[in-house]
Amino acid sequence: MQKQRMGPNDTHPDVDALQAAGFRAMTAERKFALMDSLTTSCVSMARQAIRDAHPDLSQRERDLLFVEIHYGREWAERLRDRAIGSDER
């Protein structure tokens, strides 16, 4: 029995079945490596988008903006407060 996929799927059913079979055949290590590579690429693209949109910000400010966008304002404020505290030492 084939599982129902969430959301739209524009992949031909035959190709979709081949991709699913290939994924099922992968070792856990290979699946993890693919996930790690995808995560690295996504983070890199997100950071580049912030650099492109805010070329005037310092690296620290861009890092804090990344955290705010992806993890929320509260986490960014906590990091900002810690960074300010460490600057005062």
C-alpha positions in Angstrom: 0.0 0.0 0.0 1.4 3.4 -1.0 1.4 6.2 1.6 -0.5 9.4 0.9 1.9 12.3 0.6 1.2 15.7 2.1 0.9 18.7 -0.2 1.1 19.0 -4.0 3.3 16.6 -5.9 4.2 17.3 -9.5 6.5 14.3 -9.8 5.3 11.5 -12.1 4.1 8.5 -10.1 6.6 6.2 -11.6 9.5 8.5 -10.8 8.1 9.1 -7.3 8.0 5.4 -6.7 11.6 5.0 -7.8 12.7 7.9 -5.5 10.8 6.4 -2.6 12.3 3.0 -3.2 15.8 4.5 -3.4 15.3 6.3 -0.2 14.1 3.2 1.6 17.1 1.3 0.4 19.6 3.9 1.8 21.4 3.2 5.0 20.7 5.4 8.0 24.2 6.9 7.6 23.5 7.9 4.0 20.1 9.4 5.0 21.8 11.4 7.8 24.5 12.6 5.3 21.8 13.8 2.9 19.9 15.6 5.7 23.1 17.2 7.0 24.0 18.4 3.5 20.5 19.8 2.9 20.6 21.6 6.3 24.0 23.1 5.6 22.8 24.3 2.2 19.7 25.9 3.7 21.5 27.7 6.5 24.1 28.9 4.0 21.4 30.3 1.7 19.5 31.9 4.6 22.7 33.6 5.8 23.5 34.8 2.2 20.0 36.3 1.9 20.5 38.2 5.2 23.9 39.5 3.9 22.3 40.6 0.6 19.3 42.3 2.3 21.4 43.9 5.1 24.9 44.7 3.8 25.2 47.5 6.4 25.0 45.1 9.4 28.0 43.8 11.2 28.6 40.0 11.3 27.3 39.9 14.9 24.2 41.8 13.9 23.6 39.4 11.0 24.1 36.4 13.3 21.5 37.8 15.7 19.1 38.5 12.9 19.5 34.9 11.7 18.7 33.7 15.2 15.7 36.0 15.4 14.3 34.9 12.1 14.8 31.1 12.6 14.5 30.7 16.4 12.5 33.7 17.6 13.0 37.2 19.1 13.4 35.8 22.6 16.4 33.7 21.7 18.0 36.6 19.8 17.5 38.9 22.8 19.0 36.4 25.2 22.1 36.1 22.9 22.2 39.8 22.5 22.2 40.3 26.3 24.9 37.7 26.7 27.1 39.3 24.0 26.7 42.7 25.6 27.6 41.2 29.0 30.7 39.6 27.6 31.7 42.9 25.9 31.6 44.6 29.3 34.1 42.2 30.9 
